[in-house]
């Protein structure tokens, strides 16, 4: 593959300097660049902001840092359950924000070092695609000639009708990640992953939290049992949830937001000190030159095939800009597929149904595969097994007895079709499910596997056994 690097390519009279130019250094872009370099391809990557993209700088990582702060604070607030009491508890959300930015800084510096280590030309600036083999750096006018282009420009918040985001009273998740104060009252528009994570953070720090969700339930993409379980947990903490509820408009005046809502045909007005809008994303496809080259898009996202190739044979797109699944690990997986396709390695296509999904509120939510309702709607012959955290020795010892592990099995093949969990640290259990699927294992084998005791992972074994009425501890 090293010989590939030393070939000289010509397009017209222009010598092509690079094998691959990547636009955007998020979890898709920087992985694509590194994998490209590993395969001996001369590579450049352009990023107008900090490397790491939305996930590292303004999404996954800083939000998980804040969630860790909320976890610690929640534990301290409930310390009396463990026989620990104290006076004058003080907590500072500004310090939590500061810590999250320090975590981000360490990781972005690490990615910069990885790019240097892999001898990738890392260019600060905005890439503009002039034609299928030419990318111009907007800020400097530098022209990069390349055999292949990978677009990894991510996605941003979509402007929704009736919602004017002023980034002060009405804000996005990015705004929330750098705002050091906690409002007394906050309404979160959108009950998906981002919405419920911030609901947990603000609730733990003492805010009065309302979630407004257009769909019939929060985390509507998750299994119904898991959604209901999280809703019960949130309500027990004082979080108000309005489902089947439409936001007509939001007005902000003198630091107060007024929301006009419609639920069950009844209009109402809600006031709060801050609104977090966590719905509606669109691909970053504007001002990168795709219109001039005729790249196919659909509803704000770039269309790609199974190998991340667009309708132009040497241009690929990966990550959120494709609209496939707006998850960092999906972007990274797509990056490898795209680069290995360019290198002629014939990579396996991605099975999006078997991509792990994680939500880091408290209790955590983890899922893999299809839900029970999807299985039924597809006419599959299934059996379902469940095991409650209240029967888990480790969960009880931790004081985290709320939760359930639910497994869905194909009754004909004994294949695991779906795993859906809510409870303490369940996101860490997804790797086990992924390995089972990758090795084409069955639920029978999952139930037979000896798990260490006491661990949270035992809930998977017991849920597997419960499908066959063989669970020991239930």
DAURFEN-V628557 format. One record per backbone hydrogen bond with DSSP energy under -0.5 kcal/mol. NH is the residue of the N-H (numbers start at 1). CO is the residue of the C=O. E is the energy in kcal/mol with one decimal. If there is no record, write none. Layout:
((NH | CO | E) (NH | CO | E))
This chain:
((4 | 1 | -1.0) (5 | 1 | -0.6) (5 | 2 | -1.0) (6 | 2 | -0.8) (7 | 3 | -0.5) (7 | 4 | -0.8) (9 | 7 | -0.5) (9 | 16 | -0.6) (11 | 14 | -2.6) (14 | 11 | -2.0) (15 | 13 | -0.5) (16 | 9 | -3.2) (17 | 15 | -0.7) (18 | 145 | -2.5) (19 | 42 | -2.2) (20 | 42 | -2.0) (21 | 148 | -1.9) (22 | 44 | -2.8) (23 | 150 | -2.9) (24 | 22 | -0.8) (24 | 46 | -2.9) (26 | 152 | -0.6) (30 | 26 | -2.7) (31 | 26 | -0.5) (32 | 28 | -2.3) (33 | 29 | -2.4) (34 | 30 | -2.3) (35 | 31 | -2.7) (36 | 32 | -2.3) (37 | 33 | -2.3) (38 | 34 | -2.5) (39 | 35 | -1.4) (40 | 37 | -1.9) (41 | 36 | -2.3) (44 | 20 | -1.9) (45 | 121 | -2.7) (46 | 22 | -2.7) (47 | 123 | -2.0) (52 | 25 | -3.4) (53 | 50 | -1.0) (56 | 52 | -1.7) (57 | 53 | -2.3) (58 | 54 | -2.4) (59 | 55 | -1.1) (61 | 55 | -1.7) (63 | 59 | -2.2) (64 | 60 | -1.9) (65 | 61 | -2.0) (66 | 62 | -2.1) (67 | 63 | -2.4) (68 | 64 | -1.8) (69 | 65 | -1.9) (70 | 66 | -2.4) (71 | 67 | -2.3) (72 | 68 | -2.4) (73 | 69 | -2.7) (74 | 70 | -2.9) (75 | 71 | -2.1) (76 | 72 | -2.5) (77 | 73 | -2.7) (78 | 74 | -1.3) (79 | 76 | -1.7) (81 | 78 | -1.8) (82 | 79 | -1.9) (83 | 80 | -1.6) (84 | 79 | -1.9) (85 | 83 | -0.5) (93 | 91 | -0.5) (95 | 92 | -0.5) (96 | 92 | -1.3) (97 | 93 | -2.3) (98 | 94 | -2.3) (99 | 95 | -2.5) (100 | 96 | -2.1) (101 | 97 | -1.9) (102 | 98 | -1.8) (103 | 99 | -2.1) (104 | 100 | -2.0) (105 | 101 | -2.3) (106 | 102 | -1.9) (107 | 103 | -1.8) (108 | 104 | -2.7) (109 | 105 | -2.1) (110 | 106 | -1.6) (111 | 107 | -2.1) (112 | 108 | -2.2) (113 | 109 | -1.9) (114 | 110 | -1.9) (115 | 111 | -2.4) (116 | 112 | -2.0) (117 | 113 | -2.8) (118 | 114 | -1.9) (119 | 116 | -1.9) (120 | 115 | -2.4) (121 | 43 | -2.2) (122 | 120 | -1.0) (123 | 45 | -3.1) (123 | 121 | -0.7) (125 | 47 | -1.3) (125 | 123 | -0.7) (128 | 136 | -2.4) (129 | 288 | -2.9) (130 | 128 | -0.7) (130 | 134 | -2.3) (131 | 134 | -1.3) (134 | 131 | -1.4) (135 | 144 | -2.7) (136 | 128 | -3.0) (137 | 142 | -3.2) (138 | 126 | -2.8) (138 | 136 | -0.8) (140 | 137 | -0.5) (141 | 137 | -3.3) (144 | 135 | -3.5) (145 | 143 | -0.6) (146 | 133 | -2.3) (147 | 18 | -2.0) (148 | 19 | -1.1) (149 | 314 | -2.2) (150 | 21 | -2.6) (151 | 149 | -0.5) (151 | 316 | -3.2) (152 | 23 | -2.6) (152 | 150 | -0.6) (156 | 282 | -2.5) (158 | 280 | -2.9) (160 | 158 | -0.6) (163 | 160 | -1.9) (164 | 162 | -0.6) (164 | 250 | -0.5) (165 | 163 | -0.8) (166 | 164 | -0.8) (166 | 170 | -0.5) (167 | 170 | -2.2) (168 | 170 | -0.6) (171 | 169 | -0.6) (171 | 275 | -3.1) (176 | 172 | -2.1) (177 | 173 | -1.6) (178 | 175 | -1.6) (179 | 176 | -0.9) (180 | 178 | -0.7) (183 | 181 | -0.5) (186 | 208 | -2.7) (187 | 274 | -2.1) (188 | 210 | -3.4) (189 | 187 | -0.6) (189 | 276 | -2.8) (190 | 188 | -0.9) (190 | 212 | -2.9) (196 | 192 | -2.6) (197 | 193 | -1.9) (198 | 194 | -2.2) (199 | 195 | -2.1) (200 | 196 | -2.0) (201 | 197 | -2.0) (202 | 198 | -2.8) (203 | 199 | -2.2) (204 | 200 | -2.2) (205 | 201 | -1.7) (206 | 203 | -1.6) (207 | 202 | -2.7) (208 | 184 | -3.0) (209 | 207 | -0.7) (210 | 186 | -2.2) (211 | 240 | -2.8) (212 | 188 | -2.8) (213 | 211 | -0.5) (213 | 242 | -3.0) (219 | 191 | -3.5) (222 | 219 | -1.9) (227 | 223 | -2.3) (228 | 224 | -2.6) (229 | 225 | -2.1) (230 | 226 | -2.4) (231 | 227 | -2.3) (232 | 228 | -2.3) (233 | 229 | -2.1) (234 | 230 | -2.9) (235 | 231 | -2.5) (236 | 232 | -1.9) (237 | 233 | -0.8) (237 | 234 | -0.9) (238 | 235 | -1.4) (239 | 234 | -2.2) (240 | 209 | -2.5) (242 | 211 | -3.1) (243 | 241 | -0.6) (244 | 215 | -2.8) (245 | 213 | -2.3) (246 | 262 | -2.7) (248 | 246 | -0.7) (248 | 260 | -3.3) (249 | 260 | -0.9) (250 | 162 | -2.1) (251 | 258 | -2.7) (253 | 256 | -2.7) (256 | 253 | -1.5) (257 | 272 | -2.8) (258 | 251 | -3.3) (259 | 270 | -3.2) (260 | 249 | -2.6) (261 | 259 | -0.6) (261 | 268 | -2.9) (262 | 246 | -2.1) (263 | 266 | -2.5) (264 | 244 | -0.7) (266 | 263 | -2.0) (268 | 261 | -2.4) (270 | 259 | -2.3) (272 | 257 | -2.1) (273 | 185 | -1.5) (274 | 185 | -1.1) (275 | 169 | -3.0) (276 | 187 | -2.4) (277 | 171 | -2.9) (277 | 275 | -0.6) (278 | 189 | -2.8) (278 | 276 | -0.7) (282 | 156 | -2.5) (283 | 300 | -1.1) (284 | 154 | -2.8) (285 | 283 | -1.8) (288 | 285 | -0.7) (293 | 289 | -0.8) (294 | 290 | -0.7) (294 | 291 | -0.7) (295 | 290 | -2.1) (298 | 301 | -3.0) (301 | 298 | -1.3) (302 | 321 | -2.6) (303 | 296 | -2.1) (305 | 309 | -1.9) (308 | 305 | -2.0) (310 | 312 | -0.5) (310 | 315 | -2.6) (313 | 311 | -0.6) (315 | 312 | -2.2) (316 | 149 | -3.2) (317 | 308 | -2.3) (318 | 151 | -2.5) (321 | 318 | -0.6) (322 | 319 | -2.2) (323 | 320 | -1.3) (324 | 319 | -0.5) (327 | 325 | -2.4) (331 | 327 | -2.0) (332 | 328 | -2.1) (333 | 329 | -1.9) (334 | 330 | -2.7) (335 | 331 | -2.0) (336 | 332 | -1.7) (337 | 333 | -1.9) (338 | 334 | -2.7) (339 | 335 | -2.5) (340 | 336 | -2.6) (341 | 337 | -1.8) (342 | 338 | -2.2) (343 | 339 | -2.2) (344 | 341 | -1.3) (345 | 340 | -3.2) (350 | 306 | -0.5) (352 | 350 | -0.9) (354 | 351 | -1.3) (355 | 352 | -1.3) (357 | 367 | -2.6) (359 | 365 | -3.0) (364 | 423 | -0.9) (365 | 359 | -2.7) (366 | 421 | -2.6) (367 | 357 | -2.6) (368 | 419 | -2.1) (369 | 353 | -0.9) (370 | 417 | -2.0) (375 | 371 | -2.1) (376 | 372 | -2.3) (377 | 373 | -2.8) (378 | 374 | -1.7) (379 | 376 | -1.8) (380 | 375 | -2.4) (382 | 380 | -0.9) (383 | 409 | -1.9) (385 | 407 | -2.5) (387 | 405 | -1.9) (389 | 403 | -2.4) (391 | 388 | -1.6) (392 | 389 | -2.0) (393 | 391 | -0.6) (396 | 392 | -2.3) (397 | 393 | -2.2) (398 | 394 | -2.0) (399 | 395 | -0.7) (399 | 396 | -0.8) (400 | 395 | -3.1) (404 | 422 | -1.9) (405 | 387 | -2.3) (406 | 420 | -2.7) (407 | 385 | -2.9) (408 | 418 | -2.8) (409 | 383 | -3.0) (410 | 415 | -3.0) (411 | 381 | -3.0) (411 | 409 | -0.7) (412 | 381 | -0.6) (414 | 410 | -2.7) (416 | 441 | -0.5) (417 | 408 | -3.0) (417 | 415 | -0.6) (418 | 408 | -1.5) (419 | 368 | -2.9) (420 | 406 | -3.0) (421 | 366 | -3.2) (422 | 404 | -2.1) (423 | 364 | -2.1) (426 | 423 | -1.3) (428 | 425 | -1.3) (429 | 426 | -1.7) (430 | 427 | -1.0) (432 | 429 | -0.6) (433 | 429 | -1.1) (434 | 430 | -2.5) (435 | 431 | -2.4) (436 | 432 | -2.0) (437 | 433 | -2.2) (438 | 434 | -2.5) (439 | 435 | -2.2) (440 | 437 | -1.3) (441 | 436 | -3.1) (443 | 414 | -2.7) (446 | 442 | -1.7) (447 | 443 | -2.4) (448 | 444 | -1.5) (449 | 445 | -1.5) (451 | 449 | -0.6) (458 | 455 | -1.1) (459 | 456 | -2.2) (460 | 457 | -1.4) (461 | 457 | -1.0) (462 | 458 | -2.5) (463 | 459 | -2.2) (464 | 460 | -2.1) (465 | 461 | -2.4) (466 | 462 | -2.1) (467 | 463 | -0.9) (467 | 464 | -0.8) (468 | 464 | -0.5) (468 | 465 | -1.2) (469 | 466 | -1.5) (470 | 465 | -2.8))
